[in-house]
């Protein structure tokens, strides 16, 4: 008769090594030990806890206790014994998949690191860093404040500073640079923060995946939204998602593309929705085009140029409201302006990323702007603004979703992606048959 090891359930012949779902999350879940996660990953890979214990260099009883503790943290049995072997349960497979990804993140170099920056050795963080130290680095990347980190972790600032010093000893490089009042992550510190953030995110997702398996969809979805997707695509998809999963939380981040990209790479954002930057594509991004959008010259209703066919030369004396310099629409405008001399000498212009400001100036003046009609669809429907009839070369761009390459979305995130795709397709069909846009 097989010995029952704590945390490992023996299977009976009738169960054929299958177990019933048991994914209730612990009331006060702890963060797992990284060494224990590696132990679980090796045991699942080799179907042997003994072999895993040997590779992690701990005793068999300690290995059994570690697996039992992981089971308490994740609220599920993770391994079951079948004869002399151990195999992951259904819940165990979920945790193993996320644990493997978390540990891989700790070893992968930061794709945003400058080429001349000395890389942090791949094995250092897994072997020597604690989860608390990783959390400190991940939080510093987002907040840049020791006091905010201390509050979040329920620790003193002195403890946070010690964790930072410990990280510096582990990696053999400074984690921070700058003066006492303007300390920022060094290049090495940014590497650690990125790896830590993505690894911790996978551990969070393991809990979410287990709850989803139990039919509980109460996770937080964080989406970065660029201007074009804010008006119709994202709001409609959110309404439909919460109708289907009322316990889900959706957090919407707005900002410049570079800001959202940093959040995405830190695991603090699940996806970016809006105009794709295919010309600036990064090796670590996976872009999914959903809609082919076109920019138009837009003015208020009743504008002197409205209602007739125009040439670009007719726009030469206009005052313009322009997108920010880092926006794809700005590059389109700059190319058009260079070809047709649209920025007349002596005319200033307005630069803004605020749709509220843009709309207000358009309605109160004869200024023009270059924008997708989808961003101002309600104003067009109400007869407040209209697209001018002027040919525009190079005004098309792809709208879609950008995610980190290799992303493994859960059910909630996958469903949201499907809803975004459906809304984008619907808007694309409307645009193709609507002369107003």
ZALUMDO-427870 format. One record per residue (C-alpha): residue in three letters; chain; x negated, y negated, z. Coordinates in nm, 2 decimals. Last residue first. Layout:
# residues N
("ALA"; "A"; (X; Y; Z))
...
END
This chain:
# residues 437
("UNK"; "A"; (1.70; -5.92; -4.20))
("UNK"; "A"; (2.03; -6.07; -4.31))
("UNK"; "A"; (2.05; -5.84; -4.61))
("UNK"; "A"; (2.14; -5.54; -4.38))
("UNK"; "A"; (2.13; -5.19; -4.54))
("UNK"; "A"; (1.76; -5.10; -4.48))
("UNK"; "A"; (1.77; -5.27; -4.14))
("UNK"; "A"; (2.05; -5.06; -4.01))
("UNK"; "A"; (1.88; -4.74; -4.11))
("UNK"; "A"; (1.56; -4.85; -3.94))
("UNK"; "A"; (1.76; -4.94; -3.63))
("UNK"; "A"; (1.90; -4.59; -3.61))
("UNK"; "A"; (1.56; -4.43; -3.67))
("UNK"; "A"; (1.41; -4.64; -3.39))
("UNK"; "A"; (1.70; -4.55; -3.15))
("UNK"; "A"; (1.65; -4.18; -3.23))
("UNK"; "A"; (1.27; -4.20; -3.18))
("UNK"; "A"; (1.31; -4.38; -2.85))
("UNK"; "A"; (1.56; -4.11; -2.74))
("UNK"; "A"; (1.32; -3.83; -2.83))
("UNK"; "A"; (1.04; -4.00; -2.64))
("UNK"; "A"; (1.27; -4.03; -2.34))
("UNK"; "A"; (1.35; -3.66; -2.35))
("UNK"; "A"; (0.98; -3.58; -2.35))
("UNK"; "A"; (0.92; -3.80; -2.05))
("UNK"; "A"; (1.19; -3.64; -1.85))
("UNK"; "A"; (1.09; -3.28; -1.95))
("UNK"; "A"; (0.73; -3.33; -1.86))
("UNK"; "A"; (0.47; -3.48; -2.10))
("UNK"; "A"; (0.13; -3.32; -2.16))
("UNK"; "A"; (-0.09; -3.59; -2.30))
("UNK"; "A"; (-0.37; -3.46; -2.52))
("UNK"; "A"; (-0.45; -3.79; -2.67))
("UNK"; "A"; (-0.33; -4.07; -2.45))
("UNK"; "A"; (0.00; -4.21; -2.57))
("UNK"; "A"; (0.10; -4.47; -2.83))
("UNK"; "A"; (0.46; -4.49; -2.94))
("UNK"; "A"; (0.60; -4.64; -3.26))
("UNK"; "A"; (0.64; -4.95; -3.48))
("UNK"; "A"; (0.45; -4.95; -3.81))
("UNK"; "A"; (0.38; -5.27; -3.99))
("UNK"; "A"; (0.51; -5.46; -4.29))
("UNK"; "A"; (0.43; -5.83; -4.36))
("UNK"; "A"; (0.15; -5.78; -4.60))
("UNK"; "A"; (0.30; -6.00; -4.87))
("UNK"; "A"; (0.58; -6.23; -4.78))
("UNK"; "A"; (0.84; -6.35; -5.03))
("UNK"; "A"; (1.07; -6.64; -4.90))
("UNK"; "A"; (1.44; -6.62; -4.83))
("UNK"; "A"; (1.44; -6.76; -4.48))
("UNK"; "A"; (1.55; -6.53; -4.19))
("UNK"; "A"; (1.83; -6.67; -3.97))
("UNK"; "A"; (1.88; -6.81; -3.62))
("UNK"; "A"; (2.19; -6.91; -3.42))
("UNK"; "A"; (2.45; -6.71; -3.62))
("UNK"; "A"; (2.55; -6.49; -3.33))
("UNK"; "A"; (2.42; -6.18; -3.51))
("UNK"; "A"; (2.09; -6.36; -3.58))
("UNK"; "A"; (2.05; -6.46; -3.22))
("UNK"; "A"; (2.13; -6.10; -3.11))
("UNK"; "A"; (1.88; -5.95; -3.35))
("UNK"; "A"; (1.59; -6.18; -3.24))
("UNK"; "A"; (1.32; -5.91; -3.19))
("UNK"; "A"; (1.47; -5.70; -3.47))
("UNK"; "A"; (1.43; -6.00; -3.71))
("UNK"; "A"; (1.05; -5.94; -3.68))
("UNK"; "A"; (0.87; -6.26; -3.64))
("UNK"; "A"; (0.69; -6.54; -3.83))
("UNK"; "A"; (0.80; -6.88; -3.70))
("UNK"; "A"; (0.94; -7.20; -3.83))
("UNK"; "A"; (0.99; -7.54; -3.66))
("UNK"; "A"; (1.28; -7.76; -3.75))
("UNK"; "A"; (1.37; -7.83; -3.39))
("UNK"; "A"; (1.59; -7.75; -3.09))
("UNK"; "A"; (1.69; -7.39; -3.18))
("UNK"; "A"; (1.34; -7.29; -3.28))
("UNK"; "A"; (1.18; -7.44; -2.97))
("UNK"; "A"; (1.42; -7.25; -2.74))
("UNK"; "A"; (1.38; -6.92; -2.93))
("UNK"; "A"; (1.00; -6.94; -2.91))
("UNK"; "A"; (1.01; -7.03; -2.54))
("UNK"; "A"; (1.24; -6.73; -2.45))
("UNK"; "A"; (1.05; -6.49; -2.68))
("UNK"; "A"; (0.73; -6.57; -2.48))
("UNK"; "A"; (0.41; -6.47; -2.66))
("UNK"; "A"; (0.33; -6.83; -2.74))
("UNK"; "A"; (0.12; -7.04; -2.96))
("UNK"; "A"; (0.26; -7.38; -3.08))
("UNK"; "A"; (0.13; -7.57; -3.37))
("UNK"; "A"; (-0.05; -7.90; -3.45))
("UNK"; "A"; (-0.01; -8.07; -3.79))
("UNK"; "A"; (-0.28; -8.31; -3.90))
("UNK"; "A"; (-0.38; -8.10; -4.20))
("UNK"; "A"; (-0.11; -7.86; -4.30))
("UNK"; "A"; (-0.12; -7.51; -4.17))
("UNK"; "A"; (0.05; -7.32; -4.45))
("UNK"; "A"; (-0.24; -7.34; -4.71))
("UNK"; "A"; (-0.10; -7.06; -4.92))
("UNK"; "A"; (-0.37; -6.79; -4.92))
("UNK"; "A"; (-0.52; -6.89; -4.58))
("UNK"; "A"; (-0.18; -6.92; -4.42))
("UNK"; "A"; (-0.08; -6.58; -4.54))
("UNK"; "A"; (-0.39; -6.42; -4.39))
("UNK"; "A"; (-0.35; -6.61; -4.07))
("UNK"; "A"; (0.02; -6.51; -4.05))
("UNK"; "A"; (-0.05; -6.14; -4.09))
("UNK"; "A"; (-0.33; -6.16; -3.83))
("UNK"; "A"; (-0.08; -6.34; -3.60))
("UNK"; "A"; (0.18; -6.07; -3.64))
("UNK"; "A"; (-0.07; -5.81; -3.52))
("UNK"; "A"; (-0.10; -6.00; -3.19))
("UNK"; "A"; (-0.45; -6.09; -3.04))
("UNK"; "A"; (-0.42; -6.46; -3.14))
("UNK"; "A"; (-0.09; -6.50; -2.97))
("UNK"; "A"; (0.21; -6.54; -3.20))
("UNK"; "A"; (0.27; -6.87; -3.38))
("UNK"; "A"; (0.54; -7.14; -3.36))
("UNK"; "A"; (0.48; -7.34; -3.68))
("UNK"; "A"; (0.54; -7.70; -3.80))
("UNK"; "A"; (0.62; -7.70; -4.16))
("UNK"; "A"; (0.45; -7.91; -4.43))
("UNK"; "A"; (0.32; -7.61; -4.63))
("UNK"; "A"; (0.64; -7.41; -4.61))
("UNK"; "A"; (0.76; -7.49; -4.97))
("UNK"; "A"; (0.42; -7.36; -5.10))
("UNK"; "A"; (0.52; -7.01; -4.98))
("UNK"; "A"; (0.80; -7.02; -5.24))
("UNK"; "A"; (1.16; -7.05; -5.15))
("UNK"; "A"; (1.50; -6.92; -5.26))
("UNK"; "A"; (1.78; -7.11; -5.10))
("UNK"; "A"; (2.01; -7.10; -4.80))
("UNK"; "A"; (1.77; -7.23; -4.53))
("UNK"; "A"; (1.50; -7.48; -4.60))
("UNK"; "A"; (1.68; -7.78; -4.44))
("UNK"; "A"; (1.75; -7.56; -4.13))
("UNK"; "A"; (2.12; -7.51; -4.07))
("UNK"; "A"; (2.07; -7.20; -3.87))
("UNK"; "A"; (1.74; -7.21; -3.69))
("UNK"; "A"; (1.43; -7.08; -3.86))
("UNK"; "A"; (1.27; -6.74; -3.93))
("UNK"; "A"; (0.99; -6.63; -4.17))
("UNK"; "A"; (1.01; -6.26; -4.18))
("UNK"; "A"; (0.80; -5.97; -4.05))
("UNK"; "A"; (0.87; -5.61; -4.17))
("UNK"; "A"; (0.92; -5.30; -3.96))
("UNK"; "A"; (0.85; -4.94; -4.06))
("UNK"; "A"; (0.99; -4.73; -3.77))
("UNK"; "A"; (0.87; -4.43; -3.58))
("UNK"; "A"; (0.49; -4.40; -3.60))
("UNK"; "A"; (0.34; -4.18; -3.34))
("UNK"; "A"; (0.00; -4.29; -3.22))
("UNK"; "A"; (-0.23; -4.05; -3.02))
("UNK"; "A"; (-0.51; -4.24; -2.84))
("UNK"; "A"; (-0.85; -4.13; -2.71))
("UNK"; "A"; (-1.03; -4.19; -3.04))
("UNK"; "A"; (-0.91; -4.55; -3.05))
("UNK"; "A"; (-0.72; -4.70; -3.34))
("UNK"; "A"; (-0.79; -5.07; -3.41))
("UNK"; "A"; (-0.65; -5.06; -3.76))
("UNK"; "A"; (-0.38; -4.83; -3.64))
("UNK"; "A"; (-0.27; -5.09; -3.38))
("UNK"; "A"; (0.09; -4.98; -3.35))
("UNK"; "A"; (0.36; -5.23; -3.30))
("UNK"; "A"; (0.58; -5.14; -3.00))
("UNK"; "A"; (0.60; -4.87; -2.73))
("UNK"; "A"; (0.31; -4.80; -2.50))
("UNK"; "A"; (0.31; -4.47; -2.30))
("UNK"; "A"; (0.29; -4.32; -1.96))
("UNK"; "A"; (0.14; -4.62; -1.77))
("UNK"; "A"; (-0.07; -4.61; -1.45))
("UNK"; "A"; (-0.27; -4.32; -1.59))
("UNK"; "A"; (-0.58; -4.54; -1.59))
("UNK"; "A"; (-0.60; -4.52; -1.97))
("UNK"; "A"; (-0.24; -4.64; -2.01))
("UNK"; "A"; (-0.30; -4.93; -1.77))
("UNK"; "A"; (-0.60; -5.04; -1.97))
("UNK"; "A"; (-0.39; -5.01; -2.29))
("UNK"; "A"; (-0.11; -5.22; -2.13))
("UNK"; "A"; (-0.35; -5.50; -2.05))
("UNK"; "A"; (-0.51; -5.49; -2.40))
("UNK"; "A"; (-0.17; -5.49; -2.57))
("UNK"; "A"; (-0.06; -5.81; -2.39))
("UNK"; "A"; (0.20; -5.78; -2.12))
("UNK"; "A"; (0.52; -5.61; -2.02))
("UNK"; "A"; (0.55; -5.31; -1.79))
("UNK"; "A"; (0.89; -5.14; -1.76))
("UNK"; "A"; (0.95; -4.90; -1.47))
("UNK"; "A"; (1.21; -4.63; -1.52))
("UNK"; "A"; (1.34; -4.43; -1.22))
("UNK"; "A"; (1.53; -4.10; -1.27))
("UNK"; "A"; (1.81; -4.01; -1.04))
("UNK"; "A"; (2.08; -4.08; -1.31))
("UNK"; "A"; (1.93; -3.83; -1.56))
("UNK"; "A"; (2.17; -3.82; -1.86))
("UNK"; "A"; (2.32; -4.17; -1.82))
("UNK"; "A"; (1.97; -4.28; -1.71))
("UNK"; "A"; (1.82; -4.17; -2.03))
("UNK"; "A"; (2.09; -4.33; -2.25))
("UNK"; "A"; (2.06; -4.67; -2.08))
("UNK"; "A"; (1.68; -4.64; -2.10))
("UNK"; "A"; (1.69; -4.56; -2.48))
("UNK"; "A"; (1.92; -4.86; -2.54))
("UNK"; "A"; (1.69; -5.10; -2.35))
("UNK"; "A"; (1.38; -4.96; -2.53))
("UNK"; "A"; (1.49; -4.99; -2.89))
("UNK"; "A"; (1.70; -5.31; -2.86))
("UNK"; "A"; (1.52; -5.62; -2.75))
("UNK"; "A"; (1.20; -5.50; -2.59))
("UNK"; "A"; (1.07; -5.29; -2.88))
("UNK"; "A"; (0.94; -5.59; -3.08))
("UNK"; "A"; (0.76; -5.75; -2.79))
("UNK"; "A"; (0.54; -5.48; -2.66))
("UNK"; "A"; (0.66; -5.24; -2.39))
("UNK"; "A"; (0.45; -5.04; -2.15))
("UNK"; "A"; (0.64; -4.75; -2.00))
("UNK"; "A"; (0.63; -4.61; -1.65))
("UNK"; "A"; (0.86; -4.31; -1.59))
("UNK"; "A"; (0.92; -4.24; -1.22))
("UNK"; "A"; (1.05; -3.89; -1.13))
("UNK"; "A"; (1.39; -3.80; -0.99))
("UNK"; "A"; (1.49; -3.52; -1.23))
("UNK"; "A"; (1.58; -3.24; -1.00))
("UNK"; "A"; (1.68; -2.92; -1.19))
("UNK"; "A"; (1.45; -2.69; -1.00))
("UNK"; "A"; (1.21; -2.68; -1.29))
("UNK"; "A"; (1.22; -3.06; -1.29))
("UNK"; "A"; (1.11; -3.06; -0.93))
("UNK"; "A"; (0.82; -2.84; -1.01))
("UNK"; "A"; (0.72; -3.06; -1.30))
("UNK"; "A"; (0.74; -3.37; -1.08))
("UNK"; "A"; (0.51; -3.22; -0.82))
("UNK"; "A"; (0.26; -3.12; -1.09))
("UNK"; "A"; (0.30; -3.47; -1.24))
("UNK"; "A"; (0.16; -3.62; -0.92))
("UNK"; "A"; (-0.14; -3.39; -0.94))
("UNK"; "A"; (-0.19; -3.49; -1.31))
("UNK"; "A"; (-0.17; -3.86; -1.21))
("UNK"; "A"; (-0.45; -3.80; -0.95))
("UNK"; "A"; (-0.68; -3.67; -1.23))
("UNK"; "A"; (-0.60; -3.96; -1.46))
("UNK"; "A"; (-0.67; -4.22; -1.19))
("UNK"; "A"; (-0.99; -4.05; -1.07))
("UNK"; "A"; (-1.14; -4.03; -1.42))
("UNK"; "A"; (-1.06; -4.39; -1.49))
("UNK"; "A"; (-1.18; -4.51; -1.15))
("UNK"; "A"; (-1.50; -4.31; -1.18))
("UNK"; "A"; (-1.58; -4.45; -1.53))
("UNK"; "A"; (-1.49; -4.80; -1.41))
("UNK"; "A"; (-1.73; -4.77; -1.12))
("UNK"; "A"; (-2.01; -4.67; -1.36))
("UNK"; "A"; (-1.94; -4.99; -1.57))
("UNK"; "A"; (-1.92; -5.19; -1.24))
("UNK"; "A"; (-1.58; -5.25; -1.09))
("UNK"; "A"; (-1.51; -5.60; -0.97))
("UNK"; "A"; (-1.61; -5.80; -0.67))
("UNK"; "A"; (-1.50; -6.17; -0.68))
("UNK"; "A"; (-1.51; -6.28; -0.32))
("UNK"; "A"; (-1.82; -6.10; -0.19))
("UNK"; "A"; (-2.01; -6.16; -0.52))
("UNK"; "A"; (-2.02; -5.95; -0.83))
("UNK"; "A"; (-2.06; -5.57; -0.89))
("UNK"; "A"; (-1.88; -5.26; -0.77))
("UNK"; "A"; (-1.94; -4.88; -0.81))
("UNK"; "A"; (-2.32; -4.92; -0.78))
("UNK"; "A"; (-2.50; -4.61; -0.90))
("UNK"; "A"; (-2.62; -4.28; -0.76))
("UNK"; "A"; (-2.28; -4.11; -0.84))
("UNK"; "A"; (-2.23; -3.96; -0.49))
("UNK"; "A"; (-2.40; -4.24; -0.30))
("UNK"; "A"; (-2.18; -4.50; -0.47))
("UNK"; "A"; (-1.87; -4.29; -0.40))
("UNK"; "A"; (-1.96; -4.28; -0.03))
("UNK"; "A"; (-2.01; -4.66; -0.03))
("UNK"; "A"; (-1.66; -4.70; -0.18))
("UNK"; "A"; (-1.52; -4.47; 0.09))
("UNK"; "A"; (-1.70; -4.67; 0.36))
("UNK"; "A"; (-1.54; -4.99; 0.23))
("UNK"; "A"; (-1.20; -4.83; 0.24))
("UNK"; "A"; (-1.26; -4.72; 0.60))
("UNK"; "A"; (-1.37; -5.08; 0.69))
("UNK"; "A"; (-1.06; -5.22; 0.53))
("UNK"; "A"; (-0.85; -5.01; 0.77))
("UNK"; "A"; (-0.63; -4.73; 0.66))
("UNK"; "A"; (-0.26; -4.68; 0.58))
("UNK"; "A"; (-0.35; -4.58; 0.22))
("UNK"; "A"; (-0.14; -4.86; 0.05))
("UNK"; "A"; (-0.23; -5.12; 0.32))
("UNK"; "A"; (-0.60; -5.04; 0.29))
("UNK"; "A"; (-0.59; -5.06; -0.08))
("UNK"; "A"; (-0.42; -5.40; -0.07))
("UNK"; "A"; (-0.68; -5.52; 0.18))
("UNK"; "A"; (-0.96; -5.40; -0.04))
("UNK"; "A"; (-0.82; -5.58; -0.34))
("UNK"; "A"; (-0.90; -5.52; -0.71))
("UNK"; "A"; (-0.54; -5.41; -0.74))
("UNK"; "A"; (-0.53; -5.17; -1.04))
("UNK"; "A"; (-0.89; -5.05; -1.06))
("UNK"; "A"; (-0.92; -5.07; -0.69))
("UNK"; "A"; (-0.63; -4.83; -0.65))
("UNK"; "A"; (-0.80; -4.56; -0.86))
("UNK"; "A"; (-1.13; -4.60; -0.67))
("UNK"; "A"; (-0.96; -4.58; -0.33))
("UNK"; "A"; (-0.76; -4.28; -0.45))
("UNK"; "A"; (-1.07; -4.10; -0.56))
("UNK"; "A"; (-1.23; -4.15; -0.22))
("UNK"; "A"; (-0.91; -4.02; -0.05))
("UNK"; "A"; (-0.92; -3.72; -0.29))
("UNK"; "A"; (-1.27; -3.64; -0.16))
("UNK"; "A"; (-1.58; -3.66; -0.38))
("UNK"; "A"; (-1.86; -3.41; -0.37))
("UNK"; "A"; (-1.81; -3.12; -0.62))
("UNK"; "A"; (-1.53; -3.25; -0.83))
("UNK"; "A"; (-1.68; -3.60; -0.85))
("UNK"; "A"; (-2.04; -3.49; -0.93))
("UNK"; "A"; (-1.98; -3.23; -1.20))
("UNK"; "A"; (-1.96; -3.46; -1.51))
("UNK"; "A"; (-2.27; -3.68; -1.43))
("UNK"; "A"; (-2.16; -4.04; -1.44))
("UNK"; "A"; (-2.25; -4.18; -1.78))
("UNK"; "A"; (-2.52; -4.45; -1.81))
("UNK"; "A"; (-2.38; -4.74; -2.00))
("UNK"; "A"; (-2.54; -4.81; -2.34))
("UNK"; "A"; (-2.23; -4.68; -2.54))
("UNK"; "A"; (-1.99; -4.91; -2.35))
("UNK"; "A"; (-1.73; -4.71; -2.16))
("UNK"; "A"; (-1.38; -4.71; -2.30))
("UNK"; "A"; (-1.37; -4.34; -2.38))
("UNK"; "A"; (-1.44; -4.27; -2.00))
("UNK"; "A"; (-1.65; -3.95; -1.99))
("UNK"; "A"; (-1.47; -3.62; -1.91))
("UNK"; "A"; (-1.55; -3.44; -1.59))
("UNK"; "A"; (-1.29; -3.57; -1.35))
("UNK"; "A"; (-1.03; -3.54; -1.63))
("UNK"; "A"; (-1.10; -3.17; -1.66))
("UNK"; "A"; (-1.03; -3.12; -1.29))
("UNK"; "A"; (-0.69; -3.29; -1.33))
("UNK"; "A"; (-0.61; -3.09; -1.65))
("UNK"; "A"; (-0.69; -2.76; -1.48))
("UNK"; "A"; (-0.48; -2.86; -1.18))
("UNK"; "A"; (-0.19; -2.96; -1.41))
("UNK"; "A"; (-0.19; -2.62; -1.58))
("UNK"; "A"; (-0.25; -2.43; -1.25))
("UNK"; "A"; (0.04; -2.61; -1.09))
("UNK"; "A"; (0.29; -2.52; -1.36))
("UNK"; "A"; (0.15; -2.16; -1.38))
("UNK"; "A"; (0.20; -2.13; -1.00))
("UNK"; "A"; (0.56; -2.23; -1.03))
("UNK"; "A"; (0.61; -1.94; -1.27))
("UNK"; "A"; (0.41; -1.72; -1.03))
("UNK"; "A"; (0.04; -1.70; -1.09))
("UNK"; "A"; (-0.12; -1.35; -1.09))
("UNK"; "A"; (-0.33; -1.17; -0.84))
("UNK"; "A"; (-0.50; -0.84; -0.91))
("UNK"; "A"; (-0.56; -0.53; -0.70))
("UNK"; "A"; (-0.20; -0.40; -0.74))
("UNK"; "A"; (0.01; -0.70; -0.84))
("UNK"; "A"; (-0.04; -0.98; -0.58))
("UNK"; "A"; (0.15; -1.31; -0.63))
("UNK"; "A"; (0.01; -1.65; -0.66))
("UNK"; "A"; (0.16; -2.00; -0.64))
("UNK"; "A"; (0.44; -1.97; -0.38))
("UNK"; "A"; (0.62; -2.31; -0.38))
("UNK"; "A"; (0.65; -2.63; -0.19))
("UNK"; "A"; (0.35; -2.80; -0.36))
("UNK"; "A"; (0.17; -2.88; -0.04))
("UNK"; "A"; (0.28; -2.56; 0.14))
("UNK"; "A"; (0.16; -2.35; -0.15))
("UNK"; "A"; (-0.17; -2.53; -0.16))
("UNK"; "A"; (-0.21; -2.45; 0.21))
("UNK"; "A"; (-0.15; -2.08; 0.14))
("UNK"; "A"; (-0.40; -2.08; -0.14))
("UNK"; "A"; (-0.66; -2.24; 0.09))
("UNK"; "A"; (-0.58; -1.98; 0.36))
("UNK"; "A"; (-0.63; -1.69; 0.12))
("UNK"; "A"; (-0.96; -1.84; 0.00))
("UNK"; "A"; (-1.08; -1.89; 0.36))
("UNK"; "A"; (-1.00; -1.52; 0.43))
("UNK"; "A"; (-1.20; -1.42; 0.12))
("UNK"; "A"; (-1.50; -1.62; 0.21))
("UNK"; "A"; (-1.61; -1.94; 0.03))
("UNK"; "A"; (-1.86; -1.99; -0.25))
("UNK"; "A"; (-1.63; -2.14; -0.52))
("UNK"; "A"; (-1.74; -1.87; -0.76))
("UNK"; "A"; (-1.72; -1.60; -0.49))
("UNK"; "A"; (-1.37; -1.71; -0.38))
("UNK"; "A"; (-1.25; -1.71; -0.74))
("UNK"; "A"; (-1.38; -1.35; -0.79))
("UNK"; "A"; (-1.20; -1.24; -0.48))
("UNK"; "A"; (-0.89; -1.42; -0.58))
("UNK"; "A"; (-0.87; -1.23; -0.90))
("UNK"; "A"; (-0.65; -1.26; -1.20))
("UNK"; "A"; (-0.95; -1.42; -1.39))
("UNK"; "A"; (-0.79; -1.75; -1.51))
("UNK"; "A"; (-0.53; -1.76; -1.23))
("UNK"; "A"; (-0.80; -1.71; -0.96))
("UNK"; "A"; (-1.03; -1.96; -1.13))
("UNK"; "A"; (-0.75; -2.23; -1.14))
("UNK"; "A"; (-0.65; -2.16; -0.78))
("UNK"; "A"; (-1.01; -2.19; -0.65))
("UNK"; "A"; (-1.05; -2.51; -0.86))
("UNK"; "A"; (-0.74; -2.66; -0.69))
("UNK"; "A"; (-0.88; -2.56; -0.35))
("UNK"; "A"; (-1.21; -2.74; -0.42))
("UNK"; "A"; (-1.01; -3.05; -0.51))
("UNK"; "A"; (-0.83; -3.04; -0.18))
("UNK"; "A"; (-0.46; -3.11; -0.22))
("UNK"; "A"; (-0.29; -3.44; -0.14))
("UNK"; "A"; (-0.04; -3.39; 0.13))
("UNK"; "A"; (0.33; -3.36; 0.09))
("UNK"; "A"; (0.56; -3.50; 0.37))
("UNK"; "A"; (0.89; -3.32; 0.32))
("UNK"; "A"; (0.74; -3.04; 0.12))
("UNK"; "A"; (0.89; -3.00; -0.23))
("UNK"; "A"; (1.15; -2.74; -0.28))
("UNK"; "A"; (1.03; -2.54; -0.58))
("UNK"; "A"; (1.14; -2.18; -0.49))
("UNK"; "A"; (1.24; -2.02; -0.82))
("UNK"; "A"; (1.27; -1.64; -0.79))
("UNK"; "A"; (0.96; -1.43; -0.85))
("UNK"; "A"; (0.84; -1.21; -1.14))
("UNK"; "A"; (0.57; -0.94; -1.11))
("UNK"; "A"; (0.80; -0.68; -1.27))
("UNK"; "A"; (1.06; -0.75; -1.00))
("UNK"; "A"; (1.17; -0.39; -0.98))
("UNK"; "A"; (0.82; -0.27; -0.93))
("UNK"; "A"; (0.78; -0.50; -0.63))
("UNK"; "A"; (0.56; -0.81; -0.62))
("UNK"; "A"; (0.33; -0.90; -0.33))
("UNK"; "A"; (0.35; -1.27; -0.24))
("UNK"; "A"; (0.03; -1.46; -0.20))
("UNK"; "A"; (0.02; -1.74; 0.05))
("UNK"; "A"; (-0.11; -1.52; 0.33))
("UNK"; "A"; (-0.25; -1.20; 0.18))
("UNK"; "A"; (-0.03; -0.89; 0.20))
("UNK"; "A"; (-0.24; -0.58; 0.18))
("UNK"; "A"; (-0.14; -0.34; -0.10))
("UNK"; "A"; (0.00; 0.00; 0.00))
END
